[in-house]
Amino acid sequence: MMTITAKINKKNPEPEIISQAAEIIKNGGLVAFPTETVYGLGADALNPQAVKKIYEAKGRPSDNPLILHVANINQVHELVEVNETAEILMKKFWPAPLTLVLKAKNIIPLQTRGGLDTAAIRMPNNPVALALIEKSGKPIAAPSANLSGRPSPTDFESVFNDMNGRIEMILDGGAVEVGIESTVIDITNPKKILMLRPGGFSREILEDTLKTHLEVPDTQSKKRSPGTRYRHYAPNIPVFVWKRGEKFPEFNNSAYVGINEPEIKIKEKILFSNIKDFAQGLFAAFRKFERENFSCIIVEWPEGNEDISEGLRDRIFRASRN
């Protein structure tokens, strides 16, 4: 398969490029596109055969549900059973890196929801993504546009390296803003709201808004979110964690990623000035050091409770499960 690539204005996407990509979606094909979190690999969420192509292109287990991306709140009512909690969150925060899990309506194929009776849904905060969904006239199912288990792609080059020849089109909207995937919460039972996957949206903001603590899901409930059951976000070289106050890991030919200086001399390092930049640059750093043939990557464990800290720790933990 020949993959078409097109550079697109991230703030004012060109209508002719969006129309070309939307035709591919409507015809059952796959298009990679930028969101505010990571690049997504999109297909018509209501077309089982198109959705099957996502799993094939990524090498993704078919019981791992996909997130449906919508362009407006009206679409949500057609897809899932919307409760009062969902209404509050959608109206207050969307578009945002916040995914809601609700009871699915039969219009959503089982393939899209990984065989579950729930569906994960969100509205991305990115003009290219919103324009593509709107022009396609369908909700777009879109996991991250990478081979399954690999670091999620936060720029065009990463998508191209994983997906060239596997999909019909890649839209190059430059580097993403957030850098890790959306926060996923289960609100099927408003009296017991579950944090399925921490991510780009703050737990603290959600708890302040809902006046409740987000609870830890059991094993069965956790299956309602992608990115929770399999090794994820990992480069092809080992990732080791360093927590300040503990002995610094020593390996030959290692690279380092973090905010604080490493405690020993390291061959190459990437230092970020704050947690937000750390999250935005983590996956790109993984891929860079992998390409440069380092033997391993040492990552500083991010402390604190800033907005994205919990999601960043989750990604580092999963990537380091060697």
N, C-alpha and C positions, 0 to 999 in steps of 0.2 A: 504494500500500500504506500502511495506517495502522500506525505503529510504536507498540507499547505500551511505556510506561516505568514502572519500579517502583523506588522507593528501598528498599534492602535493608540489613539490619544486617550489617556486614562481618565481625563476629566470631561472631554467632549468627544466621545467615540464616533468615528465616521460612520454615517448611516449605511453606506454601501458595504463596508466590511461587516457590520452587524447583520445586515440582510443576508450576506453570503453564509455567515456562520449559522444564522437561524434556519436557513434552508437545509443545512446539513442536519441540524437537530430534528427538524420536522420530518426529514426523510430517514430517520432512524440511525444517523451517524453520531460520531463523538467529536466534541470540541473542547479543548482545554482553554480556560479563560481565567483571568485574575479575579480574585475577591480581595477584601481587605485583610483576610487572614492568611491564606495560602492560595496557590492556583488550584482550581477545581477541574475535574474531568467530567464534562457534562453530557447527558443524554436526556431524551424525553422520558420523564419519570413515569409516564402512564403507558409506555410502550415496553412490554416485557422483553422483546427481542433486542431492543436498543439497550436496555439495562443489562442484559446478559453480556453485551459487548464490553461494558465497563469492567465487569469481573474478569473477562478474558484478557483485556488489554493490560490490566494491573496484575493479573495472577492473584486475585483477591478471593478468599473463601466466600462462597455464596451465601453463608449464613450470617455474614457481617453486614448489618443494615446500612443503607445509604441515606444521606441527608437530602431532603427535597428543598430546593431553593425557589422562592417565590418573589414576585415583584410588587405585590400589594396584599393587604390583609384580606381582601375579599376572596382571593384564591384559597386562603387557608380554610375557610368555612366549607369549601367544596371537597376538601381532602381529609379533614380530621374533625373529631368532635371537640368543638371549642368551648371551654368553660370560662368562668369569670376570671380566674387567675390568668389564663392565657390572654384574654382581652386586655387586662391591665398591663401585662408585660409588653405585648405587641404595640399597644398605643403609646406607651411611655418610652420604649427603648428602640424599637426597630426603625430603620435598618441598623443592625448591630451584629457583632460576633456572638450571638446568643441563639442557641437552638433549643426548641421546645419539643418534648416528646409527649404525644397525646394519642388517644385511641384513634386508629385509622378507619376511614370509610372504605368500602369495597372498591371504590374507583382506583385506589392505589394497588397495583399488582403486588402479589406476595414477593416477587423477585426484588422489588425495590425496597421492601421493608424487611428483607432477610427472613421471611416466613413468620414474622411476628404479627401480633394483633395491634401493634402501635406503629407510629411513624414519627420520624424526627424531621423537623421543619424549621427553616429560618429565612430571613430576608437579608441578603448581603449588603453591606454598606460600600458599594463600589459601582460607579456609573457604567462601566463596561458590563459587569455582571447583570445589573438591573436592565440595561438596554437589551441584552441578549435574551433574557427571560421574557421580557415584554414582547419583543419581536417574534419570538418562537411561539408565543401563545399557549405555552404549556409550562407547568412546573418542571424544573430541571434537576434531576438527580445528579449529585456531584460529590464524590469523595475527592481526596487530594489527587492531583495529576502526576502520580509517581508509581513506580513498581511497588507492589505491596510489601510493607515492612521497611521501606527505604525512608530516608529523611524527606519530609514533605517539601515540595518545591516552592520557593519564595521568589523566583525570578524565571525569566523565559529560558535561559540556558539549562537550568535544572530540569524543566519540563521536557525540553527538546532532547536532552541526553537520555531520558527514560522512555519517552513516548514517540519519538520519531519513527515512522514506519508502522506504528500500531494504531494510529487514529487519523481522522480526516483533516483536522485543522488545529492550529495553536494560535491563539491571540496573544501577542506580546504587549502587555500593558506595563512593563517595567517591574521594578521591585514592589512587593506588597508592603503594607504599613504595619500590620500587627506581627506576623511572622509565625504564630502558632494557631492551631485550629480553634474553632468556636467552643465556648462553654456549653455543655449539654445538661439540661435539667429535665427530670421527669415530673410532669405536673398532672398526670392522669388522676391522681388522688390529691386534691388541693390541701387536704389535711396532713399529708405526709409527702412533702416535696423532696425529691432525691437529687443530689449532685452526682450525675453519672460520669461526667468528664469535665474537670476544670480546664479552662482555656482562656480565650482573649477577653472575657467579660468577668468583672469582679464579683466574687461571692459576697463580699461585704455590701455592695450596692443592692444585690438581689435580696439579701436578708433584711436590709433596712427597708426596702420597698414592700416586701411581703410580710414583715413583722414576724418572721419565723426562722428557725434554724434549718439549713439544708442538710438533710440526713444522708448517711452513708448507705448506698444500695447493697442488697444482698447479691449473690452471684447471678441469680436468675434475672433480677431487675437490671443489672449492669449490662446484660446482653442487648438492651434496647438502644445502646449507643455504640457507634463505631469507635475504634481506637482504644478498646478496653480489654480485649480477650487474647490478642496475639502480640508477638514482639513487634514493636512499631518504632518508627522514627530513627532507625539505626543505620549508620554507615557500614561499609564492608570491612572496617577495622574496629577493634575493640574500643569501647568508651569506658573510662574510669572516672569516678567521682571523688573530688577532694572537698572536704568540709573544713573550714578554717578552725584551727585548734587541734586538728588531727595531723598525723604524719603525712607529709606530702608524698604521693606515689612516685617512685623512680623507675623509669623505663628508658631503654635506649631508643633514640629516634622518635621521641614523643612530641606532640603539639599540645598547646594549652588554650582554653577558652574560659574567660571569666571577666570579672570586674576588677578584682584585686590582683596585684602582681603575684606570680608563683613564687614559692619559697626557695626554689632551686633554679639553676640555669636551665632554660628550655630552648630547644632548637628554634621553634617558631611559636609565636603566641598572638592571640587576638584579644585585646582588652576593650571592654565596653564601658561607657561612662555612667550608665544607669541600667536599671532592670528592663525598662521598655526597649532600649537598644539591644540588650542582651537577648531578649526574646525574638526581636525582629531579625537578628543576625545569626541565631544558633544553627539553624539547619543549613544555611549557606556556608557557615564555618565548617560544619561536618563534611560537606561535599568538597570544599576546597582542600582540606587536609587529606581526605581520601584520595583525591586526584594527585596530590603531591607525594603519595606513597609513604606517609608516616606509618609507624608500626602501631600507634594507638593515639587516642585523644584523651587528655585529662580535662575534665570540666569542673569548674568551681560550683559548689552547691549554693544556689541563691537563697539567702536568708530573708526574713522580713515578711510583711503582709501587704506589700504594695499590690495594686490592682491585678497584675499579671503574674505575680510571684508563684502562686499555687499552680497555675497552668504550666509555667516554665519548669518547675520542679517535677511535675508529672512527666513532661517530655524527656527530661534528662534521665529520670528513673527508668523509663521504658527503653530508652536508647542504650542504657548501660547494663541491661539484663543479658550479659554475654553468655 
